[in-house]
């Protein structure tokens, strides 16, 4: 079947034998994950895209492999009323409203004593938001509003849990020569989390291979000759919307490496939120486990460095 010019929709029509409960459930779950709308029993709709059409064809093949019948149609809407009706089937406003209500209920509980508990709930709400957003084919103000509310609440929880997190500064990031930063002592806050761990790994791998690190219990007592990073008034810290890892990338002309830029997006999301990254939950679990396993920050960095090495290698292949 020829695809019409500028198609609007892809539609899957399936028929499975009545006894085929397992294949039917498998296909239904896959279509739900795609955010497909149900026009009637066995008829599913998605806004047209090459990936959506490909996904529907994959489900059609699965249905036929199970002994059923399936067809994928691609077409244009012929009437504004039909277009409006179809778009309405993908309205996620109600889902966003529920998320917004849940986030607002957490805000009064956001105290220092309950910050850890609230943070766990926020992580769950973040996952729910990402699930809704992934199936929101016509995003509008509701998505933007909830994303802002969630990020704002996450930042407030982080500020309570980590009151020494650096405040971003407004300044120009100067291009630096790595040759001037060799065999140096680098200092950051003790018990490092993702931005500090990733930054220390970046320093060792791409900036100063013979770097030595000191872990500060009190950043105000940073030695004068040490290069501080990721704390207020440090040599390298948050600048504007960039976390320390991203500032180091820009400072040492490392932004031409796509794998490092992808790592930067991952570190940014885990550190201060923003655009979700698929690998974030996995990396968060690994680093949390490493922190529980190692009380010595040098050993923690060595262990975390293996994870960042693996991510970098994987990103480089892609």
Residue frames relative to the residue before (quaternion, step in Angstrom):
aa qw qx qy qz dx dy dz
X 1.0000 0.0000 0.0000 0.0000 0.00 0.00 0.00
X 0.4074 -0.7195 0.5082 0.2409 3.58 -0.82 1.00
X 0.3979 -0.6932 0.5479 0.2468 3.54 -1.09 0.79
X 0.4236 -0.7130 0.4904 0.2678 3.62 -0.74 0.97
X 0.6259 -0.5323 0.4070 0.3991 3.55 -1.26 0.38
X 0.8551 -0.0162 -0.0296 0.5174 3.57 -0.96 0.96
X 0.0275 0.8408 -0.5398 0.0287 3.61 0.70 1.03
X 0.3896 -0.7363 0.5147 0.2030 3.55 -1.17 0.66
X 0.8385 0.1231 0.0145 0.5306 3.55 0.93 -0.92
X 0.1735 -0.7180 0.6568 0.1519 3.51 -1.36 0.41
X 0.0907 -0.8096 0.5798 0.0070 3.55 -0.90 0.94
X 0.1794 -0.7618 0.6162 0.0880 3.54 -1.04 0.91
X 0.0736 -0.7738 0.6289 0.0184 3.56 -0.88 1.02
X 0.0148 0.8261 -0.5603 0.0580 3.57 -0.59 1.13
X 0.0609 -0.7491 0.6573 0.0551 3.49 -1.33 0.46
X 0.0455 -0.8021 0.5952 -0.0179 3.55 -0.69 1.14
X 0.5786 -0.5710 0.4348 0.3875 3.60 -1.07 0.60
X 0.6173 -0.6032 0.3643 0.3498 3.58 -1.01 0.80
X 0.6829 0.4990 -0.2956 0.4441 3.59 1.07 -0.63
X 0.6045 0.6036 -0.3419 0.3915 3.59 1.27 -0.26
X 0.0024 -0.8468 0.5312 -0.0271 3.58 0.59 1.16
X 0.6770 0.5139 -0.3083 0.4271 3.61 0.88 -0.89
X 0.6759 0.4576 -0.3177 0.4825 3.64 0.82 -0.83
X 0.6212 0.5476 -0.3451 0.4418 3.58 1.02 -0.75
X 0.6747 0.4862 -0.2922 0.4722 3.59 0.94 -0.90
X 0.6284 0.5418 -0.3320 0.4488 3.58 1.03 -0.80
X 0.6754 0.4751 -0.2915 0.4830 3.58 0.92 -0.90
X 0.6377 0.5340 -0.3343 0.4432 3.59 0.95 -0.84
X 0.6624 0.5017 -0.3139 0.4593 3.59 0.93 -0.84
X 0.6458 0.5196 -0.3206 0.4585 3.56 1.00 -0.83
X 0.6772 0.4853 -0.2907 0.4705 3.59 0.94 -0.86
X 0.6145 0.5312 -0.3449 0.4704 3.57 1.08 -0.68
X 0.6487 0.5212 -0.3131 0.4577 3.56 1.03 -0.81
X 0.6580 0.4918 -0.2987 0.4858 3.58 1.17 -0.56
X 0.4434 -0.6931 0.4541 0.3419 3.58 1.25 -0.36
X 0.2965 0.7762 -0.5092 0.2243 3.58 1.14 0.54
X 0.3739 -0.7015 0.5623 0.2277 3.54 -1.13 0.73
X 0.3465 -0.7252 0.5589 0.2044 3.58 -1.13 0.71
X 0.2418 -0.7758 0.5683 0.1293 3.57 -0.60 1.15
X 0.7236 -0.1990 0.1385 0.6462 3.54 1.16 -0.73
X 0.7219 -0.4143 0.2921 0.4710 3.58 -1.22 0.10
X 0.8346 0.1638 -0.1500 0.5041 3.56 -0.70 1.13
X 0.6963 0.4028 -0.2738 0.5272 3.62 1.25 0.08
X 0.0038 -0.8264 0.5574 -0.0795 3.57 -0.53 1.25
X 0.1927 -0.8086 0.5546 0.0373 3.53 -1.06 0.88
X 0.0123 0.7649 -0.6441 0.0012 3.54 -1.18 0.72
X 0.5369 -0.5645 0.4920 0.3886 3.60 -1.14 0.49
X 0.5203 -0.6800 0.4112 0.3128 3.58 -0.86 0.87
X 0.2395 0.6752 -0.6869 0.1223 3.46 -1.24 0.81
X 0.6407 -0.5242 0.3700 0.4217 3.57 -1.16 0.38
X 0.6702 0.4977 -0.3095 0.4553 3.57 0.95 -0.84
X 0.6437 0.5149 -0.3287 0.4610 3.60 1.00 -0.79
X 0.6569 0.5066 -0.3088 0.4652 3.57 0.95 -0.89
X 0.6402 0.5198 -0.3176 0.4681 3.56 1.04 -0.80
X 0.6523 0.5176 -0.3157 0.4549 3.59 0.96 -0.85
X 0.6573 0.4991 -0.3151 0.4686 3.58 0.98 -0.80
X 0.6295 0.5231 -0.3403 0.4630 3.58 1.04 -0.70
X 0.6202 0.5396 -0.3406 0.4562 3.58 1.07 -0.74
X 0.6669 0.4807 -0.3041 0.4812 3.58 1.00 -0.79
X 0.6031 0.5440 -0.3570 0.4615 3.57 1.09 -0.67
X 0.6502 0.5121 -0.3166 0.4634 3.59 0.96 -0.83
X 0.6389 0.5254 -0.3227 0.4600 3.59 1.04 -0.80
X 0.6368 0.5233 -0.3242 0.4643 3.57 1.03 -0.81
X 0.6886 0.4767 -0.2903 0.4629 3.59 0.86 -0.94
X 0.6179 0.5370 -0.3428 0.4608 3.60 1.11 -0.65
X 0.6877 0.4563 -0.2710 0.4954 3.59 1.22 -0.50
X 0.6369 -0.5624 0.3210 0.4184 3.57 1.25 0.24
X 0.5711 0.6017 -0.3800 0.4091 3.57 1.25 0.20
X 0.4527 -0.6442 0.5383 0.3005 3.53 -1.35 -0.23
X 0.0590 0.8156 -0.5702 0.0785 3.60 -0.93 0.85
X 0.0220 -0.7810 0.6242 -0.0056 3.55 -1.16 0.76
X 0.2008 -0.7521 0.6160 0.1210 3.56 -1.12 0.74
X 0.0897 -0.7926 0.6029 0.0135 3.56 -0.82 1.05
X 0.1337 -0.7614 0.6302 0.0727 3.55 -1.09 0.76
X 0.1207 0.8216 -0.5372 0.1481 3.57 -0.66 1.08
X 0.4384 -0.6475 0.5557 0.2823 3.52 -1.43 0.17
X 0.4736 -0.6105 0.5369 0.3387 3.56 -1.20 0.50
X 0.2997 -0.7849 0.5193 0.1566 3.54 -0.92 0.90
X 0.7834 0.2306 -0.1194 0.5646 3.59 1.19 -0.44
X 0.5745 -0.6006 0.4251 0.3585 3.62 -1.03 0.70
X 0.6379 0.5362 -0.3408 0.4353 3.58 0.99 -0.77
X 0.6392 0.5126 -0.3228 0.4737 3.57 1.06 -0.76
X 0.6354 0.5279 -0.3215 0.4629 3.57 0.98 -0.85
X 0.6632 0.5105 -0.2990 0.4585 3.56 0.93 -0.92
X 0.6468 0.5177 -0.3138 0.4639 3.55 1.00 -0.85
X 0.6684 0.4999 -0.3034 0.4597 3.58 0.88 -0.94
X 0.6635 0.5005 -0.3180 0.4562 3.60 0.88 -0.90
X 0.6218 0.5622 -0.3358 0.4297 3.57 1.07 -0.73
X 0.5998 0.5768 -0.3569 0.4243 3.57 1.14 -0.57
X 0.7173 0.4197 -0.2331 0.5050 3.59 1.23 -0.45
X 0.3750 0.7415 -0.4811 0.2793 3.59 1.25 0.24
X 0.1339 -0.8147 0.5632 0.0349 3.58 -0.64 1.16
X 0.2852 0.7975 -0.4941 0.1964 3.60 1.24 0.30
X 0.6551 0.5222 -0.3197 0.4426 3.59 0.93 -0.86
X 0.6401 0.5169 -0.3230 0.4677 3.59 1.01 -0.80
X 0.6645 0.4946 -0.3058 0.4694 3.57 0.95 -0.87
X 0.6247 0.5441 -0.3401 0.4450 3.59 1.04 -0.76
X 0.6407 0.5136 -0.3236 0.4702 3.59 1.00 -0.79
X 0.6512 0.5112 -0.3130 0.4654 3.58 0.96 -0.84
X 0.6453 0.5224 -0.3203 0.4562 3.56 0.94 -0.89
X 0.6500 0.5177 -0.3137 0.4594 3.58 0.98 -0.84
X 0.6611 0.5051 -0.3078 0.4616 3.57 0.96 -0.83
X 0.6473 0.5101 -0.3220 0.4659 3.59 1.00 -0.78
X 0.6658 0.5069 -0.3086 0.4524 3.59 0.93 -0.88
X 0.6229 0.5392 -0.3447 0.4499 3.60 1.07 -0.64
X 0.6546 0.5235 -0.3108 0.4482 3.58 1.13 -0.62
X 0.5793 0.6512 -0.3754 0.3151 3.57 1.04 -0.74
X 0.6594 0.4922 -0.3478 0.4495 3.70 0.87 -0.70
X 0.6713 0.4940 -0.2972 0.4658 3.60 1.17 -0.51
X 0.5121 0.6713 -0.4047 0.3513 3.56 1.30 -0.06
X 0.2527 0.7314 -0.5794 0.2560 3.54 0.21 1.36
X 0.6831 -0.4847 0.3334 0.4327 3.57 -1.22 0.33
X 0.6568 0.5325 -0.3101 0.4346 3.57 1.01 -0.83
X 0.7911 0.3077 -0.1441 0.5087 3.59 0.98 -0.81
X 0.3459 0.7818 -0.4696 0.2206 3.59 1.28 0.14
X 0.6490 0.5224 -0.3329 0.4417 3.61 0.95 -0.82
X 0.6572 0.5032 -0.3082 0.4690 3.59 0.97 -0.86
X 0.6534 0.5041 -0.3102 0.4720 3.57 0.94 -0.90
X 0.6347 0.5432 -0.3327 0.4376 3.57 0.98 -0.81
X 0.6341 0.5183 -0.3329 0.4674 3.59 1.02 -0.75
X 0.6463 0.5055 -0.3154 0.4768 3.59 0.98 -0.83
X 0.6441 0.5280 -0.3212 0.4509 3.58 1.01 -0.79
X 0.6187 0.5327 -0.3526 0.4573 3.59 1.03 -0.68
X 0.6407 0.5099 -0.3209 0.4760 3.57 1.04 -0.78
X 0.6620 0.4947 -0.3012 0.4758 3.58 0.96 -0.86
X 0.6030 0.5428 -0.3552 0.4644 3.59 1.09 -0.64
X 0.6532 0.4966 -0.3195 0.4740 3.60 0.95 -0.82
X 0.6467 0.5086 -0.3214 0.4688 3.59 0.99 -0.79
X 0.6321 0.5267 -0.3297 0.4629 3.56 1.01 -0.80
X 0.6587 0.5098 -0.3124 0.4568 3.60 0.91 -0.88
X 0.6303 0.5315 -0.3332 0.4574 3.58 1.05 -0.74
X 0.6620 0.4842 -0.3009 0.4866 3.57 0.95 -0.89
X 0.6719 0.5129 -0.3052 0.4385 3.59 0.85 -0.96
X 0.6346 0.5489 -0.3317 0.4312 3.59 1.07 -0.73
X 0.7480 0.3416 -0.2047 0.5310 3.60 1.17 -0.49
X 0.5025 0.6234 -0.4325 0.4146 3.56 1.27 0.32
X 0.1344 -0.8509 0.5063 0.0399 3.55 0.05 1.33
X 0.7560 0.2359 -0.1662 0.5875 3.60 1.26 -0.22
X 0.0375 -0.8517 0.5222 0.0215 3.62 0.63 1.11
X 0.0546 -0.7979 0.6003 -0.0057 3.52 -1.14 0.77
X 0.8232 -0.2430 0.1674 0.4850 3.59 -1.20 -0.45
X 0.6000 0.5841 -0.3746 0.3981 3.62 1.02 -0.69
X 0.6495 0.5073 -0.3176 0.4690 3.59 0.93 -0.84
X 0.6693 0.5077 -0.2964 0.4544 3.55 0.86 -0.98
X 0.6478 0.5294 -0.3164 0.4472 3.58 0.98 -0.85
X 0.6921 0.4631 -0.2828 0.4759 3.60 0.86 -0.95
X 0.6246 0.5392 -0.3450 0.4473 3.58 1.00 -0.76
X 0.6573 0.4978 -0.3028 0.4781 3.57 0.99 -0.84
X 0.6606 0.5124 -0.3048 0.4562 3.59 0.92 -0.92
X 0.6670 0.5018 -0.2963 0.4642 3.57 0.97 -0.88
X 0.6684 0.4967 -0.3026 0.4637 3.58 0.88 -0.92
X 0.6386 0.5328 -0.3165 0.4562 3.56 1.02 -0.84
X 0.6847 0.4731 -0.2814 0.4776 3.60 0.94 -0.88
X 0.6175 0.5326 -0.3381 0.4698 3.59 1.05 -0.73
X 0.6532 0.5122 -0.3149 0.4602 3.58 0.96 -0.84
X 0.6415 0.5163 -0.3245 0.4653 3.58 1.03 -0.77
X 0.6495 0.5042 -0.3165 0.4731 3.59 1.00 -0.79
X 0.6422 0.5219 -0.3191 0.4619 3.58 0.99 -0.83
X 0.6391 0.5362 -0.3252 0.4452 3.57 1.00 -0.82
X 0.6659 0.4822 -0.3001 0.4838 3.59 1.09 -0.68
X 0.6936 0.4710 -0.2736 0.4714 3.57 0.98 -0.86
X 0.7950 0.1260 -0.0429 0.5918 3.58 1.05 -0.77
X 0.1023 -0.8553 0.5058 0.0466 3.58 0.42 1.20
X 0.6720 0.4906 -0.3046 0.4636 3.59 1.22 -0.33
X 0.3385 0.7332 -0.5171 0.2836 3.60 1.23 0.30
X 0.5102 -0.6775 0.4258 0.3151 3.62 -0.87 0.86
X 0.3673 -0.6891 0.5786 0.2355 3.52 -1.17 0.69
X 0.4929 -0.6818 0.4409 0.3127 3.61 -0.81 0.94
X 0.2450 -0.7556 0.5925 0.1340 3.55 -1.10 0.77
X 0.3685 -0.6974 0.5683 0.2344 3.54 -1.26 0.45
X 0.3609 0.7032 -0.5426 0.2844 3.55 -0.38 1.25
X 0.5496 -0.5927 0.4703 0.3541 3.54 -1.29 0.30
X 0.3510 -0.7185 0.5589 0.2196 3.57 -0.97 0.83
X 0.2627 -0.7909 0.5380 0.1267 3.57 -0.53 1.21
X 0.4436 -0.6625 0.5349 0.2796 3.56 -1.13 0.72
X 0.1342 -0.8207 0.5552 0.0168 3.57 -0.74 1.12
X 0.4193 -0.6856 0.5411 0.2478 3.56 -1.26 0.52
X 0.4615 -0.7090 0.4603 0.2694 3.57 -0.66 1.10
X 0.5897 0.6020 -0.3705 0.3907 3.58 1.08 -0.61
X 0.6645 0.4892 -0.3016 0.4776 3.57 1.19 -0.45
X 0.7301 0.4021 -0.2135 0.5096 3.59 1.27 -0.10
X 0.3883 0.7302 -0.4670 0.3128 3.55 0.98 0.88
X 0.8535 0.0945 -0.1050 0.5015 3.54 -1.20 0.79
X 0.3642 0.7408 -0.4734 0.3074 3.52 1.02 0.91
X 0.4369 -0.6269 0.5669 0.3078 3.51 -1.38 0.20
X 0.1171 -0.7917 0.5992 0.0210 3.57 -0.77 1.11
X 0.1179 -0.8209 0.5585 0.0189 3.57 -0.89 0.91
X 0.0984 0.7711 -0.6258 0.0649 3.55 -1.07 0.80
X 0.7028 -0.4693 0.3244 0.4250 3.56 -1.29 0.13
X 0.5469 -0.6287 0.4521 0.3183 3.55 -1.09 0.75
X 0.8006 0.2341 -0.2316 0.5007 3.53 -1.34 0.43
X 0.0019 0.8649 -0.5017 0.0162 3.56 0.76 1.08
X 0.2382 -0.7229 0.6327 0.1427 3.49 -1.27 0.66
X 0.8582 -0.2694 0.0781 0.4300 3.55 -1.34 -0.03
X 0.6969 0.4662 -0.3087 0.4491 3.65 0.75 -0.92
X 0.6758 0.4814 -0.2949 0.4739 3.58 0.95 -0.86
X 0.6565 0.5020 -0.3168 0.4654 3.60 0.95 -0.82
X 0.6795 0.4801 -0.2922 0.4717 3.58 0.89 -0.94
X 0.6445 0.5192 -0.3250 0.4576 3.59 1.01 -0.77
X 0.6483 0.5031 -0.3180 0.4748 3.58 0.97 -0.83
X 0.6267 0.5198 -0.3290 0.4784 3.60 1.02 -0.78
X 0.6530 0.5172 -0.3115 0.4573 3.59 0.91 -0.90
X 0.6323 0.5334 -0.3266 0.4572 3.57 0.97 -0.86
X 0.6904 0.4824 -0.2816 0.4598 3.60 0.86 -0.97
X 0.7405 0.4472 -0.2369 0.4421 3.58 0.87 -0.94
X 0.8534 0.2062 -0.0452 0.4766 3.58 0.83 -0.94
X 0.7459 0.3900 -0.2235 0.4914 3.62 1.15 -0.27
X 0.8106 -0.0504 0.1105 0.5728 3.57 0.57 -1.17
X 0.2264 -0.8355 0.4838 0.1288 3.61 0.17 1.29
X 0.7340 0.3702 -0.2251 0.5229 3.61 1.14 -0.50
X 0.2377 0.7999 -0.5141 0.1984 3.56 1.15 0.57
X 0.1748 -0.7300 0.6468 0.1351 3.54 -1.28 0.57
X 0.2219 -0.8028 0.5452 0.0946 3.56 -0.99 0.83
X 0.0888 -0.7407 0.6602 0.0872 3.52 -1.19 0.67
X 0.2912 -0.7714 0.5538 0.1160 3.52 -1.04 0.94
X 0.2400 -0.8360 0.4876 0.0764 3.53 -0.37 1.31
X 0.3196 -0.7130 0.5897 0.2042 3.54 -0.92 0.92
X 0.7686 0.1435 -0.0796 0.6183 3.54 1.19 -0.60
X 0.3440 -0.7775 0.4851 0.2043 3.63 -0.23 1.22
X 0.5871 0.5853 -0.3798 0.4104 3.62 1.12 -0.51
X 0.7000 0.4397 -0.2608 0.4986 3.58 1.24 -0.38
X 0.2479 0.7774 -0.5304 0.2300 3.56 1.15 0.63
X 0.4888 -0.6666 0.4695 0.3103 3.66 -0.79 0.93
X 0.5990 -0.6229 0.3749 0.3355 3.55 -0.98 0.87
X 0.7308 0.4354 -0.2455 0.4648 3.60 0.98 -0.79
X 0.5664 0.6039 -0.3893 0.4036 3.58 1.22 -0.15
X 0.3916 -0.6811 0.5665 0.2488 3.55 -1.20 0.61
X 0.2109 -0.8104 0.5371 0.1015 3.57 -0.31 1.23
X 0.0192 0.7924 -0.6096 -0.0086 3.54 -1.16 0.59
X 0.8546 0.1599 -0.1694 0.4641 3.50 -1.22 0.81
X 0.6648 0.3550 -0.4018 0.5202 3.54 0.69 1.16
X 0.6840 -0.4972 0.3313 0.4187 3.57 -1.21 0.45
X 0.8418 0.1365 -0.1634 0.4960 3.54 -1.01 1.02
X 0.4036 0.6980 -0.4876 0.3349 3.59 1.21 0.36
X 0.6479 -0.5074 0.3931 0.4102 3.57 -1.27 0.36
X 0.7793 0.1143 -0.0446 0.6146 3.55 1.03 -0.86
X 0.2107 0.7663 -0.5767 0.1892 3.59 -0.62 1.13
X 0.7431 -0.3720 0.2766 0.4827 3.59 -1.24 -0.16
X 0.0366 -0.7782 0.6270 -0.0021 3.55 -0.93 0.96
X 0.8174 -0.0355 -0.0192 0.5747 3.56 -0.54 1.15
X 0.8019 -0.2316 0.1999 0.5132 3.57 -0.78 -1.07
X 0.5827 0.6044 -0.3669 0.4007 3.60 1.26 -0.04
X 0.3622 -0.6865 0.5826 0.2410 3.55 -1.10 0.78
X 0.7365 -0.4476 0.2664 0.4315 3.59 -1.27 0.30
X 0.6150 0.5506 -0.3498 0.4430 3.61 0.94 -0.82
X 0.6888 0.4699 -0.2801 0.4756 3.59 0.91 -0.91
X 0.6125 0.5381 -0.3475 0.4632 3.59 1.10 -0.64
X 0.6407 0.5106 -0.3189 0.4765 3.59 1.01 -0.78
X 0.6124 0.5455 -0.3462 0.4557 3.59 1.00 -0.78
X 0.6971 0.4650 -0.2694 0.4745 3.56 0.87 -0.99
X 0.6596 0.5431 -0.3133 0.4146 3.59 0.91 -0.89
X 0.8006 0.2841 -0.1269 0.5121 3.58 0.97 -0.86
X 0.5342 -0.6868 0.3799 0.3141 3.56 1.17 0.71
X 0.3911 0.7277 -0.4681 0.3137 3.56 0.92 0.95
X 0.4745 0.7072 -0.4205 0.3128 3.59 1.27 0.03
X 0.5501 0.6071 -0.4038 0.4072 3.59 1.26 -0.06
X 0.6090 0.5396 -0.3420 0.4700 3.58 1.29 -0.22
X 0.3607 -0.7687 0.4798 0.2208 3.63 -0.34 1.19
X 0.6316 0.5394 -0.3458 0.4366 3.61 1.02 -0.72
X 0.6574 0.4918 -0.3069 0.4814 3.59 0.99 -0.77
X 0.6298 0.5250 -0.3377 0.4623 3.58 1.05 -0.69
X 0.6380 0.5050 -0.3317 0.4774 3.59 1.04 -0.71
X 0.6211 0.5193 -0.3344 0.4824 3.56 1.05 -0.72
X 0.6201 0.5555 -0.3331 0.4426 3.56 1.04 -0.78
X 0.6483 0.5097 -0.3151 0.4697 3.58 0.98 -0.82
X 0.6463 0.5230 -0.3076 0.4628 3.56 1.04 -0.83
X 0.6645 0.4903 -0.2960 0.4800 3.59 0.91 -0.93
X 0.6267 0.5515 -0.3285 0.4418 3.58 0.97 -0.90
X 0.6913 0.4905 -0.2908 0.4437 3.56 0.81 -1.01
X 0.6940 0.4699 -0.2866 0.4640 3.59 0.89 -0.89
X 0.6923 0.4913 -0.2874 0.4435 3.58 1.06 -0.68
X 0.8452 0.0525 0.0075 0.5318 3.60 0.77 -0.96
X 0.5891 -0.5857 0.3808 0.4060 3.61 1.24 0.11
X 0.3564 0.7252 -0.5456 0.2223 3.55 -1.29 -0.26
X 0.8131 -0.1907 0.1647 0.5248 3.57 -1.03 -0.83
X 0.4450 -0.7175 0.4603 0.2744 3.63 -0.62 1.08
X 0.1634 -0.7530 0.6322 0.0813 3.56 -1.21 0.70
X 0.5380 -0.6847 0.3858 0.3048 3.57 -0.71 1.10
X 0.7108 0.4755 -0.2693 0.4429 3.59 0.94 -0.84
X 0.4488 0.7468 -0.4262 0.2433 3.61 1.23 -0.34
X 0.6796 0.4825 -0.3360 0.4386 3.68 0.72 -0.86
X 0.6512 0.5233 -0.3192 0.4474 3.58 0.99 -0.80
X 0.6718 0.4839 -0.2982 0.4749 3.57 0.92 -0.91
X 0.6212 0.5462 -0.3420 0.4459 3.58 1.01 -0.78
X 0.6615 0.5011 -0.3075 0.4656 3.60 0.94 -0.86
X 0.6555 0.5145 -0.3167 0.4531 3.59 0.93 -0.88
X 0.6960 0.4639 -0.2849 0.4682 3.60 0.85 -0.92
X 0.6074 0.5354 -0.3571 0.4658 3.59 1.06 -0.65
X 0.6536 0.5111 -0.3078 0.4657 3.56 0.99 -0.84
X 0.6450 0.5203 -0.3195 0.4595 3.58 1.00 -0.81
X 0.6499 0.5188 -0.3206 0.4537 3.59 0.97 -0.81
X 0.6520 0.4954 -0.3145 0.4802 3.58 1.06 -0.71
X 0.6870 0.5131 -0.2756 0.4346 3.56 1.06 -0.76
X 0.8032 0.2405 -0.1002 0.5358 3.59 1.02 -0.81
X 0.2454 -0.7507 0.5988 0.1332 3.56 -0.84 1.05
X 0.6435 0.4970 -0.3054 0.4956 3.58 1.22 -0.53
X 0.4072 -0.7582 0.4549 0.2287 3.59 -0.56 1.15
X 0.5930 0.5464 -0.3753 0.4571 3.63 1.12 -0.51
X 0.6626 0.4804 -0.3011 0.4893 3.60 1.00 -0.82
X 0.6099 0.5473 -0.3439 0.4585 3.57 1.07 -0.72
X 0.6632 0.4960 -0.3053 0.4701 3.59 0.92 -0.90
X 0.6405 0.5283 -0.3320 0.4477 3.59 0.93 -0.83
X 0.6798 0.4788 -0.2908 0.4733 3.58 0.94 -0.89
X 0.6710 0.4900 -0.3022 0.4672 3.59 0.89 -0.92
X 0.5930 0.5947 -0.3590 0.4072 3.56 1.09 -0.69
X 0.6098 0.5475 -0.3523 0.4520 3.60 1.08 -0.67
X 0.6408 0.5194 -0.3191 0.4667 3.57 1.04 -0.79
X 0.6779 0.4754 -0.2979 0.4750 3.58 0.91 -0.88
X 0.5881 0.5547 -0.3647 0.4619 3.61 1.12 -0.63
X 0.6787 0.4944 -0.2899 0.4593 3.57 0.91 -0.94
X 0.6483 0.5050 -0.3224 0.4698 3.59 0.95 -0.83
X 0.6520 0.5163 -0.3168 0.4560 3.56 0.93 -0.89
X 0.6533 0.5116 -0.3158 0.4602 3.60 0.94 -0.85
X 0.6582 0.5080 -0.3042 0.4649 3.57 0.98 -0.87
X 0.6595 0.5017 -0.3013 0.4718 3.58 0.93 -0.91
X 0.6442 0.5365 -0.3259 0.4370 3.58 0.99 -0.83
X 0.6401 0.5202 -0.3309 0.4584 3.59 1.03 -0.73
X 0.6659 0.5055 -0.3053 0.4560 3.57 1.01 -0.82
